[in-house]
Amino acid sequence: MIFFKTNYSPFGAKMNQAILSMACGLFGFSMGIFAIPFVYRYVVTCCSQHLKFFSGFYFYIWMMLPIIYGFPWALTCYFFISPWDQMTEFLRGNIMDNFDLKMEEIAYIGAYYFPVDEHGVQYFNIKIQIIMLVFWIIIVYEF
């Protein structure tokens, strides 16, 4: 979970969520950045005839890789793990006890794997499955 205090934020709730999503998108962006040197070193050591794919126009394609990984991760965070009522109620006590903040004073993004329905029964949150699928796609297709 990521959260920040919004008391001094000049933005509204939606913009604060977008800022948090962009911060999460930096995770995907960093995965793309980490991949480039490893691929380059592999090409240099094992198949140097493919070095042409790291110069000229191809260089710009390589530089787009972090954006290709970061943007979907930011969108996934914005649409699938932004605040919702059950999550807010689940966090309310912990945020107040540990940080002395009210939920109305923060913007947050976080995953609630096993929420409780109106009958008190826990269920598996399908949105989290989608998030984990996107996460694994980013990791697997990176290399």
Beta strands, then each sheet from edge to edge (+ up, - down):
strand 1: 2-5
strand 2: 106-109
sheet 1: 1+ 2-
end
